Each structure stands twice: as C-alpha cells, then as structure tokens.
Amino acid sequence: MIVRLGRRVVLLSVLCALAAALVATSAQAADRVYWAAYNTGEVYWSNLDGSGGIHELNSTGATISPMGYGFGGAIDPVQGRYYWANQIDGVINWAALDGSGGGVLPTGAATVSGPLGVSVDPVARRAYWSNETGSIAYANLDGSAGQNLSTTGASVSSPTGTTVFPASGRVYWTNWGFLSYWISYAATDGSGGQTLNVTGATMDTPFGIAIDAAKQRLYWANDNPGIISVANLDGTGASDIANSGLKIYGPYGMALDPEAGIAYTANFAGNDLTALRVDGSGGRSLPIVLPKESGPNFPVLYKDPKAVSAPTVKRQPAPLPKKKLKGRPLPKLLGSRLTCAAATWQPDLVEARLYQAPTSVALAWTKDGADLGPVAGALRANRVGNYRCRATGTNVAGSTAATSGAVAIFATGKVQANKKKGTARLTVRLPAEPGRLVLAGKGFKAVAKRASGKTTVLIKPKGAKKAKLAEQGSLRAVVKLTYTPPDGLAATLRTRVALVQG
C-alpha cells in the first residue's frame, strides 16, 4: 500500500528476500547508473543497458533504518565512495564502490534533520545536503567539521536536494514547501544566495537539479506532473521539455549526460528509471527491472573514461659520440630517449551527477604494435621500430585506452657502390609497419617509395655532383633520409655516403 503523508510518499510494503534477489555478480565493464531506494534505505547500481542485473552496494557500517528512508546521492571519485542520506535517522551514509563496506560521515555542528539529496564537491572535499526542516548544510569529507551554509537572500522551504556547482562556487536546490515552488542557490563561501525566477516553465513540486555547465543550463524534475524543465542559470529562457510519449511518474532527482543530450530520472511513483532527450525528441524507460515499490531516487551516472586527446611522445636524439671518427659526427635515431605526455580525459561533471574521469592512468609502450609493457620514466629506443605510448584510464565503470601517434626509429647500413654507373645502394632498416621513405640531398636525384623492414635506396648524383664524380672518380657527400610512419610524425636521418666511378 502507498500512502501520501503531506507531500511525501511513504512505502509501507515490505520487500521480502530483497538481499537474496540482489546478490552482487561480476559484470562486464559498462556505463552505470546508481540510485538510492527509499523503501530499503540501500543503494543499488546497474549497467545502463540493463546487462548483468541489479547490484546492491555493501552498506555494512552505514546506518540503515528498518523502514528505509534512503535518499541519494552523489559520488566521491577520490575515495571511491557513494554518499546518501538516511532521512529518518538523520545521518549521511557512505558506501565504498568496490563493495568493501560503508560508514557514517561525521557532520560536526551541521544540521542533519530529514536530510535528502546529497551532493559532493570532490575538490573542496565537502558533502552538501538539504534538510527538510529548512536549511542547507555541509560537512568535510574527512570528518573534521560541518556546519550550515548561509542562505541569506534565498528561499529555503522544504528544500528537496542539493546540487553543488564547483566552478561557480554555488549550491543549488529545489524548494518543495507548501505552494513555495522555487529554485534557489547559495554561495559556497557563505556570502548568501538568491531565488531564481524561472517564469515560462513548469514549477510544480520540483525535486532535484542537474546542470549543464558548458551551456549554462539548469534542469529540474517536477514530481506531480512528471515534467522535466530547463532554464538558463540566471533564470531566463525557461521552458518545459516535451516528453514525446514517455511517461515519467514522480521523478525524484535527476542526472544529466550533456554530451549525449539526455536527462535521466529515477521515478519514485513509477518505480523505474527513464532517459529523456533534452531536445524534446523523446526518450525511453531503461531496461532495468527494479524490485516492486522500491522508491528509486536521485540517479547518478558513472561512465567509463573518455580521452579528449591522445598521449604525445617526444624524442630526444641519442647523444653524439665525444670522439670524432671521420668528420663531424651525425646524430643517430637509435638510442633516442622517448618520453610520454599523458592523455587528457573528460572530467567529472559533479553538477550534472555524471562521473567519467579516470581514477588511475597506466602508461605502457608498444613497438610496431607489439606490447612492451609498462616502463617507468623514459624509454631508450635501442631497436628499429615505430614506438607508441598507450595511456589506459580506469574507473569503476571500466577502462579506456588512448594511443599516441608513432615515433619512428630507423637506421642506415652499408653502402654498395656501382663503379660502372657511379651510383650506390644504401641499406636502410625501417620499422615493420609500411611507411613512406624519401631520400633527398643537394645534387642527388630524389627517391620516394613505400617501404618497411630491410630495404635499399638508390643514390644517384646529378648536375654538378655528377660532373665532379666523373672528373675525380670519387665523391663523398651527405644525403638525407626521411621516413613517415602510417601515423605520427616523420623522422629524419642524415648519413654519409661514398661514390666511386671508373
């Protein structure tokens, strides 16, 4: 039975054998959604595509009420924890994403009275939450202190969930008090806040906020009408997003994937999770079957890492020999020192309740596509090949690899002179991957070809050099070889050659 008390829904049904139904299983790496369940007080997750079933986070050490009252929720990717509120017992819980257990966040002097809608600033190391009694509070994630946030100038009437926007230094929340439907914000430095005028959009029992920082847009869920609305961060340009046939029943909290243009809701009354395109072109219910009348709320997205740019490799040529043999020493590519500058990754968007940054990055090297494994610091390239650096970013949702372009290392060998023709063939050792090899030099005929492995290049003088060779019978010169790999930057090597004619 579902009973409405004021503007809260209390689920009185008991979910029998829920723990047995939600036994954690090994699942393939995939984008995830986390949410809290009001009826059980616990936190669950599933792959967005529904594969692998539903998993329950191990909350051992957290305070879970027999009656539930669990309200999400945000992630601290630094410590790998999910934070959510126990509304009836007045505590802020956490559970490790790796399933190793949980605990309760010390909140110091902060008010914790009917808390719901936790939001985490992983850089400032704070957790924020709203109190049903009418305040916004925060506590340091290390448990050292907590207090109420100054909301002077802003409306705070039954606030229903906070969303911290670190880049703006603000915390936003929806107000669900009796006919006091507003969106407000306060500065995280305690200097007060403001209530936004979002005329033009539905504002009816709003419950939860997500922010698109790039477009400076704010989205919120309206509980009773089941409508998602949007406005600029200053309140202008407010409108509703067309559901286009998607039924959203009692959305409590939301998450946003700005790049995909999708708003996700956990539907308290509908007992499901939905995805709505913010351009109004429609949406769908996620293929995740939730336990009956579980009261899902405050979805949080966790996606595997996405690289913004690949790693880059720098090549420092091998040092020249101190002793001069014949003429001035020419630089060699063999023995070059290679260093790797790591890839850049899509950041966490805590204001959207979207996490995607890698929590660890491993660097490894390949040569001609073959794995050389991890190398601490620089790599000394003592063998011919195309070298690439691979950065693998990992978070709880999975791993993604980004690979640099090739840095080529090649070498020259013997010169075989043709006395009759006054030419020579130069042996060149190239990487195994086919690339473009070009021989050039003042007074020599240019040669270009696609080659790999051990090959030879014809050295043929022309013009003045050809005449000089015919006159003197011998000629010493320097030619330039350039090899361009299938990807990456070209490498150039100068080498001395001796021509004989007669």
C-alpha positions as CSV (number, residue, x, y, z in Angstrom):
1,M,0.0,0.0,0.0
2,I,1.2,3.5,-0.8
3,V,0.1,6.3,1.5
4,R,0.7,10.1,0.9
5,L,1.6,12.0,4.0
6,G,1.6,15.7,3.2
7,R,3.9,15.8,0.1
8,R,5.9,12.7,0.9
9,V,5.3,9.2,-0.2
10,V,5.9,6.5,2.4
11,L,6.1,3.0,1.1
12,L,4.7,0.6,3.8
13,S,5.1,-2.6,1.8
14,V,8.0,-4.9,2.8
15,L,10.3,-6.3,0.2
16,C,10.8,-9.9,1.2
17,A,14.1,-11.6,0.4
18,L,15.5,-8.5,-1.3
19,A,19.0,-9.2,-0.3
20,A,18.9,-12.6,-2.0
21,A,17.5,-11.1,-5.2
22,L,20.3,-8.5,-5.4
23,V,23.3,-10.7,-4.9
24,A,26.3,-8.9,-6.5
25,T,27.6,-10.6,-9.6
26,S,30.6,-9.9,-11.8
27,A,29.5,-7.7,-14.8
28,Q,31.4,-6.5,-17.8
29,A,32.7,-3.0,-17.8
30,A,29.9,-0.7,-18.9
31,D,28.4,2.7,-18.2
32,R,26.4,2.6,-14.9
33,V,23.6,4.2,-13.1
34,Y,23.5,4.3,-9.3
35,W,20.4,5.2,-7.2
36,A,19.1,5.0,-3.6
37,A,15.9,3.2,-2.7
38,Y,13.6,4.9,-0.3
39,N,11.9,1.8,0.9
40,T,15.1,-0.2,1.9
41,G,17.4,2.7,2.6
42,E,20.1,1.0,0.5
43,V,22.0,1.9,-2.7
44,Y,21.9,0.0,-6.0
45,W,23.5,0.1,-9.4
46,S,23.1,-1.4,-12.8
47,N,24.6,-1.1,-16.2
48,L,22.7,1.4,-18.2
49,D,21.8,-1.2,-20.8
50,G,20.4,-3.5,-18.1
51,S,23.0,-6.2,-18.6
52,G,24.3,-8.0,-15.6
53,G,21.2,-7.3,-13.4
54,I,21.0,-5.1,-10.3
55,H,23.7,-4.9,-7.7
56,E,23.4,-3.7,-4.1
57,L,26.3,-1.8,-2.6
58,N,27.6,-3.3,0.6
59,S,26.5,-0.8,3.3
60,T,28.0,-2.6,6.3
61,G,28.9,0.2,8.8
62,A,26.3,2.6,7.5
63,T,23.1,3.4,9.4
64,I,20.2,1.8,7.6
65,S,16.7,2.2,9.0
66,P,14.4,-0.8,9.0
67,M,11.8,1.4,7.4
68,G,14.2,2.6,4.7
69,Y,14.1,6.3,4.1
70,G,17.1,6.3,1.8
71,F,17.7,9.4,-0.3
72,G,20.6,9.7,-2.7
73,G,23.1,10.6,-3.6
74,A,26.5,11.5,-5.1
75,I,29.9,10.0,-5.6
76,D,33.3,11.0,-4.3
77,P,35.6,9.6,-7.0
78,V,38.7,10.4,-5.0
79,Q,37.9,7.9,-2.3
80,G,35.6,5.8,-4.4
81,R,32.5,6.3,-2.2
82,Y,28.8,6.9,-2.8
83,Y,27.1,9.2,-0.3
84,W,23.4,9.2,0.5
85,A,21.1,10.3,3.3
86,N,19.1,8.3,5.9
87,Q,16.2,10.7,6.2
88,I,14.5,9.2,9.3
89,D,17.7,8.7,11.4
90,G,19.2,12.0,10.3
91,V,22.6,10.8,9.1
92,I,24.8,11.0,6.0
93,N,25.9,7.5,4.9
94,W,28.6,6.3,2.6
95,A,29.5,3.0,0.9
96,A,32.6,2.1,-0.9
97,L,32.1,1.5,-4.7
98,D,34.3,-1.6,-4.5
99,G,31.9,-3.3,-2.1
100,S,34.1,-3.2,0.9
101,G,31.6,-1.7,3.2
102,G,30.5,1.8,4.4
103,G,30.1,4.1,7.3
104,V,28.6,7.4,8.5
105,L,30.0,10.8,7.8
106,P,30.7,12.9,10.9
107,T,28.8,16.1,10.4
108,G,30.0,18.3,13.3
109,A,27.8,21.3,14.0
110,A,25.8,20.9,10.8
111,T,22.1,20.3,10.9
112,V,21.0,16.8,9.9
113,S,17.2,16.8,10.1
114,G,15.3,15.0,7.5
115,P,18.2,15.1,5.1
116,L,17.9,14.2,1.4
117,G,19.7,14.9,-1.8
118,V,23.4,14.7,-1.0
119,S,25.9,16.4,-3.4
120,V,29.7,16.1,-3.2
121,D,32.4,18.5,-4.2
122,P,35.4,16.2,-4.7
123,V,37.9,19.0,-5.0
124,A,36.9,21.1,-2.0
125,R,36.3,17.7,-0.2
126,R,32.8,18.6,1.0
127,A,29.4,16.9,1.1
128,Y,26.3,19.1,0.9
129,W,22.7,18.2,1.7
130,S,19.3,19.8,2.2
131,N,17.3,19.4,5.4
132,E,13.6,19.1,5.3
133,T,13.3,21.5,8.2
134,G,14.6,24.3,6.0
135,S,18.4,24.6,5.8
136,I,21.4,23.6,3.6
137,A,24.3,22.1,5.4
138,Y,27.7,20.6,4.6
139,A,30.5,18.6,6.2
140,N,34.1,18.0,5.3
141,L,34.6,14.5,3.8
142,D,37.5,13.9,6.2
143,G,35.0,14.3,9.1
144,S,36.8,17.3,10.5
145,A,34.0,19.7,10.6
146,G,30.5,20.6,9.4
147,Q,28.1,23.5,9.6
148,N,25.1,25.1,8.0
149,L,25.5,27.2,4.8
150,S,24.4,30.8,4.8
151,T,21.4,31.1,2.5
152,T,20.6,34.8,3.2
153,G,18.6,36.2,0.3
154,A,17.4,32.8,-1.0
155,S,14.2,30.9,-0.4
156,V,14.6,27.7,1.7
157,S,11.2,26.0,2.1
158,S,11.3,22.2,2.4
159,P,14.4,22.0,0.1
160,T,14.5,18.8,-1.8
161,G,18.0,18.0,-2.8
162,T,21.2,20.0,-3.4
163,T,23.5,20.1,-6.4
164,V,26.9,21.7,-6.0
165,F,28.4,23.5,-9.0
166,P,32.1,23.9,-8.0
167,A,33.1,26.1,-11.0
168,S,30.5,28.7,-10.0
169,G,31.1,28.4,-6.2
170,R,27.4,27.7,-5.7
171,V,25.0,25.1,-4.3
172,Y,21.5,24.9,-6.0
173,W,18.4,23.3,-4.6
174,T,14.6,23.0,-5.3
175,N,12.0,24.1,-2.8
176,W,9.0,21.8,-2.2
177,G,7.3,23.7,0.6
178,F,3.5,24.3,0.6
179,L,3.0,26.4,-2.6
180,S,6.6,27.6,-2.3
181,Y,8.0,26.1,-5.5
182,W,11.3,27.7,-6.3
183,I,14.8,27.1,-7.3
184,S,17.4,28.8,-5.1
185,Y,21.2,28.9,-4.7
186,A,23.7,30.0,-2.2
187,A,27.4,30.7,-2.5
188,T,29.7,28.0,-1.0
189,D,31.8,30.8,0.6
190,G,28.9,31.6,2.9
191,S,28.1,35.0,1.3
192,G,24.4,34.2,0.8
193,G,22.3,33.5,-2.3
194,Q,19.2,34.2,-4.3
195,T,16.0,32.7,-5.6
196,L,15.7,32.3,-9.4
197,N,12.7,33.5,-11.4
198,V,12.0,30.7,-13.9
199,T,8.8,32.1,-15.4
200,G,7.8,30.2,-18.5
201,A,8.5,26.7,-17.3
202,T,6.6,24.3,-15.0
203,M,7.4,24.7,-11.3
204,D,5.2,22.2,-9.5
205,T,6.7,20.0,-6.7
206,P,10.2,20.3,-8.1
207,F,12.5,17.6,-6.9
208,G,16.2,17.7,-7.9
209,I,18.5,19.6,-10.2
210,A,21.2,18.8,-12.8
211,I,23.4,21.4,-14.6
212,D,24.9,21.6,-18.0
213,A,28.0,23.7,-17.2
214,A,29.1,24.1,-20.8
215,K,25.7,25.6,-21.9
216,Q,25.0,27.3,-18.6
217,R,21.6,25.5,-18.4
218,L,19.8,24.2,-15.4
219,Y,17.4,21.2,-15.5
220,W,14.9,20.2,-12.8
221,A,12.3,17.5,-12.3
222,N,8.7,18.3,-11.4
223,D,7.2,15.4,-9.3
224,N,3.5,15.6,-9.7
225,P,3.2,16.5,-13.4
226,G,6.2,14.2,-14.3
227,I,7.8,17.0,-16.4
228,I,11.4,17.9,-16.9
229,S,12.0,21.7,-17.3
230,V,15.0,23.8,-18.2
231,A,16.3,27.4,-17.9
232,N,19.4,29.4,-18.1
233,L,21.4,29.6,-14.9
234,D,20.1,33.2,-14.5
235,G,16.5,32.0,-14.7
236,T,15.8,33.3,-18.2
237,G,14.8,31.2,-21.2
238,A,12.7,28.8,-19.1
239,S,10.7,26.1,-20.8
240,D,9.4,22.5,-20.5
241,I,10.9,19.6,-22.4
242,A,8.4,17.6,-24.4
243,N,8.0,14.0,-23.1
244,S,7.0,12.8,-26.5
245,G,5.1,9.9,-25.2
246,L,7.5,8.9,-22.4
247,K,5.7,8.5,-19.1
248,I,7.6,9.9,-16.1
249,Y,5.8,9.2,-12.8
250,G,7.0,11.0,-9.8
251,P,10.6,11.9,-10.7
252,Y,12.8,12.3,-7.6
253,G,16.1,13.7,-8.6
254,M,17.9,13.6,-12.0
255,A,21.2,13.2,-13.7
256,L,22.4,14.7,-17.0
257,D,24.6,13.5,-19.8
258,P,25.3,16.8,-21.5
259,E,27.3,15.3,-24.4
260,A,24.6,12.8,-25.2
261,G,21.8,15.3,-24.5
262,I,20.0,13.0,-22.2
263,A,18.3,13.7,-18.8
264,Y,17.9,10.6,-16.5
265,T,15.3,10.4,-13.8
266,A,14.6,7.9,-11.0
267,N,10.8,7.7,-10.8
268,F,9.6,7.2,-7.3
269,A,5.9,6.5,-8.2
270,G,6.7,4.7,-11.5
271,N,9.4,2.6,-9.9
272,D,11.6,2.8,-12.9
273,L,14.4,4.8,-14.5
274,T,13.9,6.8,-17.6
275,A,16.1,8.7,-20.2
276,L,14.7,11.7,-21.9
277,R,16.4,13.6,-24.8
278,V,16.7,17.2,-23.8
279,D,15.9,18.3,-27.4
280,G,12.3,17.0,-26.9
281,S,12.6,14.2,-29.4
282,G,11.6,11.6,-26.9
283,G,13.0,9.0,-24.6
284,R,12.7,5.6,-23.1
285,S,12.5,3.6,-19.9
286,L,15.8,2.0,-19.1
287,P,15.7,-1.8,-19.4
288,I,16.3,-2.3,-15.7
289,V,13.7,-4.2,-13.6
290,L,13.6,-2.7,-10.1
291,P,12.1,-4.5,-7.1
292,K,8.5,-3.8,-6.6
293,E,7.7,-0.4,-4.9
294,S,11.3,0.3,-4.1
295,G,11.1,4.1,-4.3
296,P,14.1,4.8,-6.5
297,N,15.5,8.3,-6.3
298,F,18.4,10.6,-7.3
299,P,20.1,8.7,-10.1
300,V,23.9,9.1,-10.6
301,L,25.7,8.2,-13.8
302,Y,29.2,6.6,-13.9
303,K,30.7,6.2,-17.4
304,D,34.0,4.7,-18.4
305,P,36.7,7.2,-19.2
306,K,36.8,9.0,-22.5
307,A,40.0,10.5,-23.8
308,V,39.9,14.1,-25.1
309,S,43.4,13.9,-26.6
310,A,45.8,11.0,-27.0
311,P,49.2,10.9,-25.4
312,T,52.1,12.6,-27.1
313,V,55.6,11.3,-27.4
314,K,58.8,13.4,-27.5
315,R,62.0,12.0,-29.0
316,Q,65.4,13.2,-27.8
317,P,68.2,12.0,-30.1
318,A,70.9,9.9,-28.8
319,P,74.0,11.9,-27.6
320,L,76.8,12.3,-30.2
321,P,80.0,10.4,-29.5
322,K,82.6,12.5,-27.9
323,K,85.4,11.2,-30.1
324,K,85.3,12.3,-33.7
325,L,86.0,9.4,-36.1
326,K,85.8,10.8,-39.6
327,G,84.4,14.3,-40.0
328,R,81.7,15.7,-37.8
329,P,79.6,13.0,-36.1
330,L,76.0,12.8,-37.4
331,P,73.1,12.3,-35.0
332,K,71.5,8.8,-34.8
333,L,68.0,7.8,-34.1
334,L,68.9,4.6,-32.4
335,G,69.4,5.1,-28.7
336,S,66.9,8.1,-28.6
337,R,65.2,8.8,-25.4
338,L,61.4,8.7,-25.6
339,T,59.1,10.4,-23.1
340,C,55.3,10.2,-23.0
341,A,53.0,13.1,-22.0
342,A,49.8,11.5,-20.8
343,A,46.4,11.8,-22.5
344,T,43.7,14.3,-21.3
345,W,40.3,12.9,-20.3
346,Q,36.8,14.1,-20.0
347,P,36.3,15.4,-16.4
348,D,33.7,14.5,-13.9
349,L,30.6,16.7,-14.1
350,V,29.5,16.7,-10.5
351,E,26.9,19.4,-11.1
352,A,25.3,17.0,-13.6
353,R,25.7,14.0,-11.4
354,L,27.9,12.4,-14.1
355,Y,31.3,10.8,-13.3
356,Q,33.6,9.7,-16.0
357,A,37.2,10.8,-15.2
358,P,39.7,8.0,-14.7
359,T,40.7,7.4,-11.1
360,S,44.0,5.9,-12.3
361,V,46.0,6.0,-15.6
362,A,48.6,3.5,-16.6
363,L,51.2,4.2,-19.3
364,A,52.7,1.5,-21.5
365,W,54.8,1.3,-24.7
366,T,54.4,-0.6,-28.0
367,K,56.8,-1.2,-30.8
368,D,55.3,-1.9,-34.2
369,G,52.1,-2.7,-32.5
370,A,53.6,-5.2,-30.1
371,D,53.2,-4.5,-26.4
372,L,56.4,-3.7,-24.5
373,G,54.6,-3.3,-21.2
374,P,54.9,-0.5,-18.6
375,V,58.1,1.4,-18.5
376,A,58.9,3.7,-15.6
377,G,60.1,7.1,-16.8
378,A,61.7,7.4,-20.2
379,L,62.2,4.7,-22.7
380,R,65.5,4.2,-24.5
381,A,64.8,3.2,-28.1
382,N,67.7,0.9,-29.0
383,R,65.9,-1.0,-31.7
384,V,64.4,0.0,-35.0
385,G,60.6,0.4,-34.9
386,N,57.5,2.6,-34.6
387,Y,57.1,3.4,-30.9
388,R,53.8,4.5,-29.4
389,C,52.7,5.3,-25.9
390,R,49.4,3.9,-24.6
391,A,47.5,5.5,-21.7
392,T,44.8,3.4,-20.1
393,G,42.4,5.3,-17.9
394,T,40.4,3.3,-15.4
395,N,37.5,4.0,-13.1
396,V,34.8,1.8,-11.6
397,A,32.8,1.6,-14.8
398,G,35.7,0.3,-16.9
399,S,38.9,1.1,-18.8
400,T,39.7,3.0,-22.0
401,A,43.0,3.1,-23.8
402,A,44.3,6.1,-25.9
403,T,47.4,5.6,-28.0
404,S,49.8,8.2,-29.4
405,G,50.9,8.5,-32.9
406,A,54.0,6.7,-33.9
407,V,57.5,7.9,-33.3
408,A,59.8,6.3,-35.8
409,I,63.3,4.9,-35.1
410,F,65.3,3.7,-38.2
411,A,68.9,3.2,-39.1
412,T,71.1,3.1,-42.2
413,G,73.6,0.3,-43.0
414,K,76.1,-0.4,-45.7
415,V,76.6,1.4,-49.0
416,Q,77.2,-0.7,-52.0
417,A,78.8,1.3,-54.8
418,N,78.3,0.7,-58.5
419,K,81.6,1.8,-60.1
420,K,80.3,1.4,-63.6
421,K,77.3,3.7,-63.2
422,G,78.6,5.9,-60.5
423,T,75.7,5.2,-58.2
424,A,75.3,3.3,-54.9
425,R,72.6,1.5,-53.0
426,L,72.2,2.4,-49.3
427,T,70.8,-0.2,-47.0
428,V,68.1,1.1,-44.6
429,R,66.5,-0.7,-41.7
430,L,62.9,0.5,-41.2
431,P,60.1,-0.3,-38.8
432,A,57.9,-3.3,-39.7
433,E,54.9,-1.2,-40.5
434,P,55.0,0.2,-44.1
435,G,55.7,3.9,-44.3
436,R,56.9,6.4,-46.8
437,L,60.7,6.6,-47.3
438,V,62.2,9.6,-49.1
439,L,65.9,10.2,-50.0
440,A,66.9,13.7,-50.8
441,G,70.0,15.9,-50.9
442,K,71.5,18.7,-52.9
443,G,72.9,17.3,-56.1
444,F,71.1,13.9,-55.8
445,K,68.0,12.5,-57.5
446,A,65.2,12.3,-55.1
447,V,63.8,8.9,-54.4
448,A,60.4,8.2,-52.7
449,K,58.8,4.8,-52.1
450,R,56.7,2.9,-49.6
451,A,58.8,0.5,-47.6
452,S,59.2,-1.5,-44.4
453,G,61.8,-3.7,-42.8
454,K,65.2,-4.0,-44.6
455,T,65.3,-2.1,-47.9
456,T,67.7,-0.3,-50.1
457,V,67.6,3.2,-51.7
458,L,69.4,4.2,-54.9
459,I,71.8,7.1,-54.6
460,K,72.3,8.8,-57.9
461,P,74.2,12.1,-58.3
462,K,73.0,14.7,-60.8
463,G,74.2,18.0,-62.2
464,A,77.4,19.4,-60.7
465,K,77.9,16.5,-58.4
466,K,77.6,14.0,-61.3
467,A,80.2,16.0,-63.2
468,K,82.5,16.2,-60.2
469,L,82.3,12.4,-59.7
470,A,83.2,11.8,-63.3
471,E,86.1,14.2,-63.1
472,Q,87.6,13.0,-59.8
473,G,86.5,9.4,-59.8
474,S,85.2,9.5,-56.2
475,L,82.8,11.6,-54.2
476,R,81.9,11.9,-50.5
477,A,78.6,13.5,-49.6
478,V,75.7,13.6,-47.1
479,V,72.2,12.5,-48.0
480,K,69.0,13.0,-46.0
481,L,66.5,10.2,-45.4
482,T,63.0,10.8,-44.1
483,Y,60.7,8.1,-43.0
484,T,57.0,8.9,-42.3
485,P,55.1,6.2,-40.3
486,P,51.4,5.3,-41.0
487,D,50.5,7.7,-38.2
488,G,52.5,10.2,-36.3
489,L,55.5,12.4,-37.2
490,A,58.2,11.9,-39.7
491,A,61.8,11.0,-38.7
492,T,64.9,12.3,-40.5
493,L,68.4,10.8,-40.6
494,R,71.4,12.2,-42.4
495,T,74.1,9.8,-43.4
496,R,77.5,9.9,-45.3
497,V,78.0,8.1,-48.5
498,A,81.0,7.4,-50.8
499,L,80.5,7.1,-54.6
500,V,83.1,5.7,-57.0
501,Q,83.2,5.8,-60.8
502,G,85.7,4.4,-63.2
